Amino acid sequence: MWSVFGDHVEHSGILLKLGADPMAMQDGDDALSFAARLHSATHLRLLLENVRPTQVRGHIKRLVEAAAGGESRFKRIVRHGEQWKTAANETLSLLRRWHSLFPEADDFSSLLLPALLGGLSSPYGRINSDVQIGFIKAAELEPSAMSHLLRESVVSFNADLFIALLDYGVPVSAVYQGGKSLLHLCAKIPDHNLAATVFAPRLLALGITLDQRDVEDITPWMDAILERKWDLADLLIESGADPLATNKDGFNVLGLCIATINLGAVKYLLKYCKAKVRFLEESFLVNVTKKISALQLAVTLRPPRAHGMKMEVMGTFLTILANFAKEEWQLNFRSDAFLPKATALEIAAARGHVHPVKNLVKNGAHLQAGTRAVEYARASLAVATERMEKKNLERCIFIIENWDDETKETRRLADDWTNMRTIEDSHVNSSWEIVVFDYKSRKSMVKKKGPIISDLVSD
């Protein structure tokens, strides 16, 4: 192995005459595959000539895969000098000639294509595109057979290989797993700029279908929004993509962003997108078939325990409320999507979602739907089993019933109700009162009114 690494051909010849086995495994590798990986064609030829043909027959595939992986470009330059660009092709030609010695073997392209795919996932796959491109041209592979290689070049955002494959004539119309096209896959590229300036424009120029739908009826535009690829989304809109396309369940992209708590995408669609006017004017119903409004869908979001995601849920709801509840009919829109002829307030109250209930009541939603909302909340309370679920339903009922009761001065308590940790039937304390812990008595935390400086001084 050391003689192969140093490319000491004479030393290897002496070892072979002494009976050294080129196929002896060491650390999961042998001298043959090691020489193929180093693109040492002279050394590889010497080793192959000292192995019986019957032994080589089943190992050509493994050697081709090793050659397709190779070393990093820097190591190849150091090792081969001026011949670093041709060393890989010389190795491939050698393996191809040895493969031709076995007429009953499979076609060489059937070995090379899997090797190229495996080479992309190797440690130096992305920076060895010159090796992969050289192999493709040397083997004269059929362009239509390399559609999966083109897909991998997009997934691994290997721009050099991608451009070379397109120049080679590989078709862009193939559909892959899940019905995804190459334009769908551009939304998965981590580099936002690369996806919008290199990959997608080349595909569009070659006539790829702009609004191609996958098995879920998701278009590339929808994928770009859901993946927060704003530059790509702008490019697709400018190219004529349908911004209000719907998936197989009837939801447009705004509805999908709400359902997945994608606050950044919601803000983009309503504020920065080049088609924002259409969303503001034509997307009150995020699902026209099921008559689901954006506000109704937003109130169904259940805040998770993680504080950061709670803020995402609250931000999503408030953004929708600010844009799609400007008119009274929007605020009190009824449909059978979640409950029979229910408004957003009734849906939120039935689910015990306190924050949406409070903000909807602030906007006057309880004036028309308050009675039914309380009835739904009480019905849910009767069958609730979890403590926090019960408390939240009680909070919703308290907010709706006491918001306009100025005589009992309960408006302030209802306004503060979303911050309460506990509910006491006899007395309600504001959560904004100062909390002090008595370190001397080691008692539990208690709420005190007024300034606490004097208390601390007296202690």
Number of C-alpha atoms within 10 A of each C-alpha: 17 10 15 19 14 10 19 12 17 12 13 20 16 11 14 16 10 9 9 13 15 20 17 12 12 9 5 6 12 15 22 28 21 19 25 27 22 26 27 23 22 15 24 26 17 17 21 18 10 15 15 9 13 9 11 18 14 12 14 19 19 14 24 25 22 24 29 31 26 24 21 15 17 10 13 20 14 10 19 15 11 11 12 18 16 13 21 25 23 18 26 24 16 16 22 17 11 16 21 13 11 13 8 8 11 11 11 18 16 12 16 22 22 16 21 27 22 16 24 23 13 16 13 15 23 20 17 23 23 17 25 27 17 16 23 22 12 13 15 11 17 12 15 12 14 19 19 17 20 25 21 20 22 23 16 18 22 21 17 15 25 24 15 18 21 16 9 16 12 20 17 22 16 16 17 15 8 10 15 20 24 25 29 25 21 27 28 19 21 14 12 16 14 17 23 22 13 15 24 23 18 16 19 15 8 13 11 19 17 20 21 20 22 19 12 13 18 22 26 27 29 28 20 24 26 21 16 18 23 22 16 27 25 19 17 23 16 11 12 10 20 15 23 18 17 23 19 12 11 18 22 22 28 29 24 22 22 24 17 12 23 20 19 15 25 24 18 15 23 19 14 14 20 16 17 17 14 14 20 14 10 11 20 21 22 26 23 14 11 15 18 23 25 25 32 29 23 25 29 22 21 16 18 12 8 8 10 10 13 16 14 17 26 19 18 25 25 19 16 23 22 10 15 19 19 11 9 11 9 18 22 23 18 20 17 12 18 17 14 10 11 21 27 31 33 29 25 29 32 25 22 28 23 25 22 27 29 26 16 23 19 14 15 17 23 24 12 13 19 20 14 18 26 24 15 22 24 20 13 18 21 10 9 14 10 9 8 13 16 19 19 25 26 19 27 30 26 16 26 26 17 17 20 16 12 10 7 8 12 18 17 13 19 23 16 16 24 19 15 16 10 13 14 7 5 5 7 13 15 16 16 11 13 13 12 15 13 12 10 7 7 8 9 10 11 11 14 13 11 9 10 13 9 9 10 10 7 7 9
